[in-house]
Amino acid sequence: MIIIVLSATLLATLAAGQSQDSCYADQTDPYILFGTATPYEAVSNTNASYVYIDKCEAKQFWIISRHGTRYADADEVDELKDLYDLQEKIIKNHEKDGSGSLCAKDLENLKLWTLQVVSNVKRDLTPQGYNDLYRLGKRFKSRFPALFKQTVTKDSFKVQFTTKQRTAASAIAFVDGLFGTGMGLEFPEALEDDMLIKPYASCKKWEKDVEKNKDTTKEMKKF
Ligand SMILES: *[C@@H]1O[C@H](CO)[C@@H](O)[C@H](O)[C@H]1NC(C)=O
């Protein structure tokens, strides 16, 4: 009998506690992987120890990396404006229809939300994008100190990027993180048809079967 009473109490506590526990405003560790374009810095590996493998020595370092966070273009910003409809629907659910389970603080925050986005037709690198690659460089340096303590020359390190501002600026940020700002590594000129870092742009089959094929994004659009 006592057990039943306790269980009922426990259930009631859990049910009452649920709305409290699900306040996004109080979460110190938000679900940052929920975005499709989370900055690398927010989800980076925080382990800064040397990578040490017994009887081994790091000799070379290769990375093919994407550029850091870029600005949205005007079309993307237009799509983001649809979020105002969603905002309105969620508020209406709570206040007019009596449904929805956001806590009061979250609902208040949602009402205050406005779209804060800067559009840039060229989709250049943002300050966050610079930090993404700068800090990535710093992390690699702390993990492979022996490789990056040497003086940087164009014979010891080669950096390559495409013709876009965001990739060139990302490469500079990465090198700044590795060797210190303005260490003056000479960069080669960006190639229009770079078969190493942008092979898809020269691939007719990819263009036809993937890029111009509506089926490519079919599953994404269902979601
Ligand atoms: C951090 O990295 C070092 C070197 O690779 C490894 O030995 C250690 O287990 C890592 N620590 C954690 C917590 O993953």
The ligand as a MOL file (V3000), in Angstrom:
LIG
                    3D

  0  0  0     0  0            999 V3000
M  V30 BEGIN CTAB
M  V30 COUNTS 14 14 0 0 0
M  V30 BEGIN ATOM
M  V30 1 C 43.1950 13.2460 -24.9520 0
M  V30 2 O 44.1470 12.9790 -25.9240 0
M  V30 3 C 45.2100 12.1460 -25.4940 0
M  V30 4 C 46.2200 12.0730 -26.6320 0
M  V30 5 O 45.6390 11.5540 -27.8210 0
M  V30 6 C 44.6660 10.7900 -25.1020 0
M  V30 7 O 45.7060 9.9540 -24.6400 0
M  V30 8 C 43.6190 10.9950 -24.0020 0
M  V30 9 O 43.0240 9.7470 -23.7220 0
M  V30 10 C 42.5710 11.9720 -24.4610 0
M  V30 11 N 41.6840 12.2590 -23.3530 0
M  V30 12 C 40.3800 12.1620 -23.4470 0
M  V30 13 C 39.6220 12.5350 -22.2200 0
M  V30 14 O 39.8020 11.8070 -24.4780 0
M  V30 END ATOM
M  V30 BEGIN BOND
M  V30 1 1 1 2
M  V30 2 1 1 10
M  V30 3 1 2 3
M  V30 4 1 3 4
M  V30 5 1 3 6
M  V30 6 1 4 5
M  V30 7 1 6 7
M  V30 8 1 6 8
M  V30 9 1 8 9
M  V30 10 1 8 10
M  V30 11 1 10 11
M  V30 12 1 11 12
M  V30 13 1 12 13
M  V30 14 2 12 14
M  V30 END BOND
M  V30 END CTAB
M  END
